[in-house]
């Protein structure tokens, strides 16, 4: 009797091992296992090789688990039948159900669920020989199950993924990025990296209205004075029309020319030292533009629309700021643009981009049809509003505070009072 009890206990321990192995090996982090394998972890390498064929892995574990469970139940039933007769069958059923559920299922799976990565590294080398030994049986089981499923008209396509890898990454970032306040910046940066393939240059460019440009036909001394007064290192040159860009002047080239002029006493030809302008379509995605900057070893491009008209300027720094946020140096002009008010509202410059606003305030204002806050108000209101007009869109209240001609320059934005963190549900409206 003691031998049989010992055998049952041993089989329950084996059952717990199989149950915990199933949970640990399926719940362990894929990125972590691959990273550990790259750093030389043998356990992680075994985990990854086992998970390369999940069907064989799960089939072997399930076969082993069911074998030991059935054998343990048979031994218990045999022992109790000898003692209690027919009633022993019922006793064996109740006792073995309780023991298997508690100690061979719930307990090991709970531990493996909360320590999946650590448990997988420890279990994988021990479970691997068993999986190899049971692989013929698991392969046969997979064959039978696949063809049985086909009888019901279900087609299995393990090679096809319903969701893209990018969406899977977004889900992982969203899942882990919101858990701690300390990860807020990293969460935003990772999201911004994934957005580079979807955001167009036209959404982040510096609009032509605010571009500093130099008239190439002005005297060299006047151009030099304007360059010294500017905070930029690259300035477009125009002739006849401010939108007719004929070159881009780099301050370093100007400094080199000035140095040579001091030595030789010659006249500086501004257009000769300027580089050729590089024009890119406003529909270019940021990821493509970033790669183009790297390939051409340039940091500055002029943005044009489908008709070839100048729309603005985009720089490498603009794209980097989309990822890491605003980058200010000692020559940048300090522009607030976003001023919180005591009543919970915000006075925001009309040219403040919606992407920056959503990132800073954790809002979710749509930026598909407009890139700036003023553009959103114009698009949703379908009019050029007067100063003092208010609108209600997406549960936010917008009040026009200042306007210069047809351009909205300042807006008071009041977020929903029931959502202090700034998050907003979908929907729109207006009044």
N, C-alpha and C positions, 0 to 999 in steps of 0.2 A: 504493500500500500504506500509506504514512504517513497519507494522508487517511482511509483506512478505519480504521486503528488509532485515529486521533484521534476519529473518529465513535463508535467503540465505547466509548472512555474517557468521552466526553461523555454517551453514553446510560447508562453505569453510574453516573455522577454524578447524572443525572436520576433513575435508579432509587433511588439512596440518598436523594435528596431526598423522593421520594414515600413511601418506607418510613419515614423519620424523621418525616415529616409525620403519617402515620397514627398512630404511637405517641404523638407529642407532643400532638396534638389530642384524642386519646381519653383520655390519662392525666393531662392537666392538671387541676388542682384546680378543681372547680366553684365552691366558695365564694370562692376567691381571685380567679378571673376575674370573678365578679359584683361583688366588692368593688372590684377595680381599675377596672371599668367605671364604677362609681358615683363614683369619684374622678377620672374623666375620661380614662382610658387608652383610646386609639383601638384599640390592638392587642387589648386584652381585649374591646372591643366587637365586633371582627371575629371573634374566637374564639367568642364566645357566639352570634353570628348564624350562623356556620357549624355550630355544634353544635345549633342549633335544629332542623335537619333532618339528623340523623345518617345517614339512609339515603342522601341525596344526597351528603353529604360522603364517606362511605366508598366509595360507588359510583364517584364521580369519581376518588378516589385510586387505587382498585384498577384501574380502566380505564387510567388514565395509567401506572401502574406496569407493568401487563402489556404495554402497547403498547411501552414502551421496552425491556423485558426481551426480548420476542420479536424486536424489530427488532435489538437488539444481538446476540442469538444467531444470527439469520439472516445478518447481516453477517460474523460470525466464521466461521460454517460455510462461507459462500461463499469467503472468503479462504483458509482452510486447505484447502478442497477443491481449489482451484487449485494449491496447493503440494504436497499429499500425496495427492491423489486421494481414493479412498473412505476411507482411514484418517483423512483430515482431518475427517470427520464425527465420528468418535470423539474425536479431539483437541479439536475445538471444543466438544463436549458436556462433556468433563472440565474444560477451561479455563474456559468460561463459567459452569459450575456453581460452581466454586471462587470465581471473581471475584464473581459475583452474591451468593452466600451470605455471603462474608466482607465485601466492601466495599459491597454494596448492601442487605444485610439486617441481619446481626449488628452491624456497626460503627455504622451510623446509629441503629438501634433501641436499642442499648445506651446511646448518648449521650442520645437523646431520653427514654429511660426514667428516667435519673438527673437530667435537667435538663428535665423535661416543661414546667413553667410558663414558664421562660425561652425554651425552644425554640418553644413554641406562640405566644408573643407575637411572635417574630421571623418565624416561618413563615407565620402566618395571612394577612398582607397579600399575600404572594407566591402562596399557593396558591388564594386566593379567585378570581382571574380564570380559573384553570384549571378550578375546580369549576363556575363559571358556564358556561364553554365546553362542558364535557362533561356538563352537566346533562341534556340530552335523552337521551343514551345511558345515563346512570345511571338515569334515570326508567324507561326501557324495560327495563333490566336488573332493576330492582326489581319492575316489573309481572310480568315473566316468572317471576322467582324466587318471588314470592308465590303465584301460581297453580300453580306447580309443586309448592310445599310443600303446598298444599291437596289435591293429588292423593293425598298420603300421609296425609290426615286430620288434619294439624296446623293449628290455628287460631292466628293471630298476633293478640295483643291488646296493642299497644304502649301504649295509654292506661292499662291496668290495671297497678298495681304490687303485686307479691306482698307486699312489706314496706311498712310505714307509714313516713312521714317521720321519726317519732319513733324507730323502731327503727334507721333509717339513722344518725340523729344519735348514738344510743347506741353503735353500732358504731364510728363515727368517734372518739368520745370515748375508748372503750376502746382503740382502736388506737393513738392518739397519747398518751393520758394515762399509759400504763404505760411509755413509753419512757424517761422521765427522772424521777428522784426529785424534781426541782424543780417538776414539774407535778402532784405528788400532790394538793395542796390544790385547785388549779383543777379537776382531774379529779373530785374528790369533789363540789365545788360544782356543776359542770355536771350530774353525775348527779342530784344532789338537786333541781335545777330541773326536770328531766324527770320526777322522781318526784312532783312536786306534784299532778299530775293523777291519781295513783293512791293516794296516802296519804290516809287519813281523819283528821279532826280528833280522833277518839277515840284515835288512836295517839300523839298528841303532847301532849294536854291535860294540865294539872295536875289530878291526881285530887282529888275533893272532900274526901278525908280530910286533905289537906295544905293546903286553901284557908284563908286567913285571912279570917274573916267577923266582922261586927259586929252586935250586937243593937241594932236601932233603938230599942227601948224603954228602953235604959239611959240614964242622965243624959248630957247633952251633954258635960260635963266628962270623964266616963269614956270616952266615944267618942273625944274629942280626944286623950286620953292614949294610947289604943290606936293611933290613927293615927300619932302621933309615934313610937311604939315600932316601927311596922311599916316594912319596907323597900320597900313597894309604894306606888304612887301612886293605884291604883284598888282599892277594897275593897267587896265585896258587903255589903249590909245585909239582915238577916233578921228575921222576926217570927214568934213562936210556935214555929217549928221551924227549925233551922239550914238545912234544905233549902228553906225557903220564902223565896226571895229577892224582896225588894220594891223594891230599888233598888241603884245602884252609886254610891258616894261617891268623888269625885275630890278629892285633897288640895288642888288649886288652888282648887276651889270652896269648900272649907272655909276656906282661907286668906282668900279674898275675903269670906266671911261673917264671919270673925273680925275683919277690918279694919273692916267696916261696924258690927259690934257694938261695937267700941271707940269708934267715933264716935257711935253712937246709944244705946248702953247697952241694947239689946234682947236678948231671949232667942233663941238659935240653934235653928232647927228643922232638925234633921239630915235628916229625910226630905224636906223641901221643897227642899233644895239638891242632893239626890241625883238622878241621871239614871235614866230608865226602864231596867230590865234588858233585855238583848237575848239571846234564847235561840236557839241553833242546834242542829240535829241532830248527833249524834256521827258520822253517816255522811257528813257533808259533806266533800268533797275539799278539800285545802289550797289548790289553785288557785282554786276557787270561793270559799272563805272569804277568801283574800287579795283577790280582786276585790270581795267584799262589804265588807271593811274599807275599801277605797279609795272605794267608792260611798257608804258611810254616814259616812265621815270619823270612824271609830271604831277603837279599838285593843283593845277588850276585849269578849268574848262569853262567855256561860254555855252550857255544853254539856249537852244533855239526851238521854235515850235515847228509844226508841220509845213509852214509856209516859209521857213527860213528866217523869221523875224526874231530878233534878240529878246529873250525872256528873262535872263538873269545869269548868275554866275554860281558855279558849284566848285568847291575845293575839297581836297582830301580831309582837311580838318572838319568840314561840314559832315562828312560821312562818319568820321570817328566820333563826332559829338552825338550822332544818332545812337551810338553804342554806349558810350561812357557818360553822356550828358555834357553840359556846357564846359568848354575848356577856355578859361580866361588867362591872358598873360598881361604883362605890365603895360602893353600898348593898347589893349582892348578898352573900348569905352564901356563903362559900367551901365548897363541897361537893366533896370528893375523889371518893368513890364508886368509884374504880378504883385499886387499890394493887398494883403488881407485887411479887412475892416472889422471893427468891434462887433458889428451885428451878425457876423458870420459870412458876409458876402465878400467878394473879391473884385477890385477894380483892375481890369486887365487891358493891356494895349491890344488894339484890334489886330495888329500884325503878329501877335503871339501865336505860334503854331499849335495846332490841336494835338499833335503828337507829343510835344514838350509839355503841354498842359495836362494831358492824360497821364503822362509819366510822373510829373511833379505832384499832382493832386490825387492820383489813383482814381481818376474819373474814367468814363467810358464814352465820351462824346464821339460821334462818328466822324471819321476823316476821309471817307471815300469820295465825297463830292466837293469838299473844300479842305484846304490845307491850313487856313488861319481861322482864328475866332471870328473876325469880321466877315470872312467868306462864308462861314457857317450861318451867321445871322442873315446875310444877304440871300443865301440859297434857300433857307427854310422860310423866310418871310416873303420871298418872291417880290421884294421891293427895296427901294433905298429908303430906309427909315429916317425919320426926323429925330432930333435930339429930344430925349424924354420919353420916346416910345418904348414900350416894354413888350416882351414876347415870352411865351412859355413853350419850350421845346425840350423833349426828353426829360421832363420833370425838373428842368432847370429854368430859372427866371433870368432873362437877359434884358438889361436896360441900357439904351444908348446914351452915353454921357457926352461924347464929343464927336464932331464930324467936320472934316475939312473937305469942302466941295462934296464929291460923291464918295469919299473914303471915310469909313468909320475908324476913329483913332482910339477911342476908349469905351469900354463896356463894363457895366457892373453885372457880375454873375453871382446869382444866389443858388447854391446847390440845394437839393431836397433836405428838408429839416429832419426827416426821419432816417437819414443816412449820413451821419457825421463824418464817416470815413471817406465820403466822396463817391462811393460806388453807386452806380445807377442802373436800373433795369432798362430793358429795351422799351421802345415806344417813342412816339413823337406827337407833338401838338403845337398849336399856336393860337394866339389871340391878338 
